[in-house]
Amino acid sequence: MKFVVLLYQDEAVWQDATPEEQERYLAEHDAFSARASEHGCTIVGGEALVGVASATTVRRRGEQLDVTEGPFAETTEQLGGFYVVEAPDLDAVTESVRLLPEYTVEIRPVADLG
């Protein structure tokens, strides 16, 4: 099965972090990437995202498109990055994300539309 792992955090945590704290975060991502296979997971993609101020929201209503600068929802935690993971089941992904930094993590199965 394929899952997407969405990483949410207040952007200020990263922006206000010392270089040492940022290095620790990156090391935890490296540990996740290196050790996910111990739980039967394979990371097939992932990226960090540019800050929420760069977002563009597009809403389609019939033939009309409403384009707005900024995110759709105003929240204290923003989507900061994601991984796409192949895993035998949800439990394997859940165990693997323990290696990531302190985020709110949303795990969702990828729909098989084929």
N, C-alpha and C positions, 0 to 999 in steps of 0.2 A: 504494500500500500504506500501511497505517497501522501505526505502531510506537509502543510506549510506551518512554520513556527514564526509567529509574529511577535516582535519584541517592542514593548511599550515602556517608556520612562519619561519623566520630566526632563526636558532638554537641558535645564539648568544644572542637573547632576553632572553631566559631561562637561558643560561649559565651565563650571565652577571647580572641577576636579583639578588637583595638582598633577603635574606630569607623572609623578609616581602612581597616583590613583588611576590615571588614564592607562598607564602601562599595565597595571594589574588587571584592568578590564580587558585589555587586548590579550593578555596572557590567558584569561579565563575563556575567551573565545577560541584561542588556539587549543586549549585543553578540550573544549567541546568538540572541535573539529577532529582532533587527534584521537579522542577516545569514544566517539559516538559508535564506532564499529564494535566496541566491546558490548554494546547493548543491541547489536544486530541492525544498526542504522547506517545508512550511507548518505552523506550530504551531497546532493546533486546540484545545489545552487544556493546563492545567498548574497546579500548586499547590505551595506549600511546605506541609509538614506540621508539626503541633505535635509537640513532643518525645515520644520513645518512652515516657516515664513515663505519658503519657496513653492509651496503647494498651490495647485490650481484645482478648483472643484468645478466639474461640469455636470449639470443636471439636464436631462433630456425630458421634455414634455411634448409628446407628439413630434412635430417637426421643429419645434423651438429648442434651441440650446441656450442655457443660461450659464455663462462662464464667470466664475468669481475667483479672485485672487485669494489665496489662503485656504486653510483646511475647512472641511464641512462642519466639524464639531469643535467647539472650544472646550478643551479638557486640560487637566494638569499633566496628564501623561500623553505623549505623542508616539505614533509609530515611528520607530527609529531605524528599523532594519528587519530582515527576515532571512530565514533559511528554508530551503525545500529539501525534505528528508525522505528517503525511501526507508521503510521500516516494516517489520513483520506485523506490528500492531501498535496501538496507542501507548500501551505500557512501556514499550521500548523507547519511544520518543520522550515520554514523561521522565523516565529515568535519566536519559541523556541530557535533558535541559537543566538538570541539577548542577551541571558544570558551568553554566553560563553565569554572568554577573547578575546582580539583583535587579531583575526586570519583572514587570508583569508580562507573562508569556501566554499567548493564545495559540493553541494548537488546533488546526482544523484539517480534516481530510480533504484531499484534492478530489474533485468529482471526476469520475471516469465517464467521459461522454463518448467514448469510442465504442 
